[in-house]
Amino acid sequence: MVHQTRVLVWLFVSGVSMLKLTICFFNVNFLHRWVGGPQIELIAIATGGRIVPRFEELTSDKLGYAGVVKELCFGTTKDRMLVIEECTNSKVVTIFIRGGNRMIVDEAKRSIHDALCRILNLIKTLEQYPFRAFADALESIPLALAENSGLNPIHTLTEIKARQNNAALGIDCLCKGTADMKEQHVIETLHSKNEQILLATEVVRNISLLLYPDDGKQHR
Ligand SMILES: *[C@@H]1O[C@H](CO)[C@@H](O)[C@H](O)[C@H]1NC(C)=O
C-alpha cells in the first residue's frame, strides 16, 4: 500500500549567490543542498512556487508542487544530482549530459542544440504544410488540362510558371500558339471560379472530416 506523503522542500538564501536547499521530511531535516541562483529560479518556474526572502513570509499559496524529489548518485563517483520531477509546469525539461571529459560534454551539448533547432524548423515547416498542399492541389488543374490536350504536363506547367508576370496565362489547349487567355478570348467570371474552388475545398474538407473526425475538431 502506498501512502501519499507531503514533503516540504524549501530553499534557503544564505550569502549572496549560493542558496541552501533544505528538504524537510516530517519536520526532520535530512538533506541539505547548495544550489545556484539561476537554478532556484528555474525550480520556482517548474514547480510554480514563489521565492520568498524571509521564512516568516512563507504561506501556503507560495508553495510549489513536485511529485518526486530525489537524489541520484552515479557509479563510483561522488557526483550527486537532485532530481525534481512531476512539477506543476510540466513543460520544463532538463537534459542531463554525462561524458568522460569537458570536450565530449560540450560536443554533446552542441549536438542536442542542433537537433532541437532542426525540430523547431520542422515544426515551422509543418505549420506551412496545409498551404503547400493547397497550392499543389490547385496545380493539378493546369496539369490535367495540359495532359488532356496531349501536351507534356510537367513541361507545360514549368514554362507557364516561369512567365508568371501575366495573370491571364493558361494552358494553350487548342495549340493556338499563345498561352495568354485574353488573346484566345477564354474568359470566365471571378465569381464562378471562386465558387468552384470554394466548393472543391469544402468537399475535400468534408471528406477529411469523415476520415479523421478528431483532427477536424482541433483545426476548425
Ligand atoms: C460539407 O458538410 C457540411 C456540414 O455537414 C454540409 O452542410 C455541406 O453541404 C457539405 N459540403 C459539401 C460540398 O458536401
The ligand as a Tripos MOL2 file, in Angstrom:
@<TRIPOS>MOLECULE
LIG
   14    14     1     0     0
SMALL
NO_CHARGES

@<TRIPOS>ATOM
      1 C1        -19.9750   19.6700  -46.0600 C.3       1 LIG1
      2 O1        -20.5550   19.3840  -44.8110 O.3       1 LIG1
      3 C2        -21.4620   20.3770  -44.3520 C.3       1 LIG1
      4 C3        -21.8720   20.0170  -42.9480 C.3       1 LIG1
      5 O2        -22.0820   18.6460  -42.7930 O.3       1 LIG1
      6 C4        -22.6530   20.4510  -45.3150 C.3       1 LIG1
      7 O3        -23.5520   21.4490  -44.8860 O.3       1 LIG1
      8 C5        -22.1230   20.8000  -46.6970 C.3       1 LIG1
      9 O4        -23.1730   20.7980  -47.6300 O.3       1 LIG1
     10 C6        -21.0500   19.7990  -47.1240 C.3       1 LIG1
     11 N1        -20.4860   20.2910  -48.3750 N.am      1 LIG1
     12 C7        -20.3430   19.5400  -49.4600 C.2       1 LIG1
     13 C8        -19.7810   20.2130  -50.6370 C.3       1 LIG1
     14 O5        -20.6310   18.3770  -49.4800 O.2       1 LIG1
@<TRIPOS>BOND
     1     1     2 1
     2     1    10 1
     3     2     3 1
     4     3     4 1
     5     3     6 1
     6     4     5 1
     7     6     7 1
     8     6     8 1
     9     8     9 1
    10     8    10 1
    11    10    11 1
    12    11    12 1
    13    12    13 1
    14    12    14 2
@<TRIPOS>SUBSTRUCTURE
     1 LIG1         1 GROUP 0 **** ****
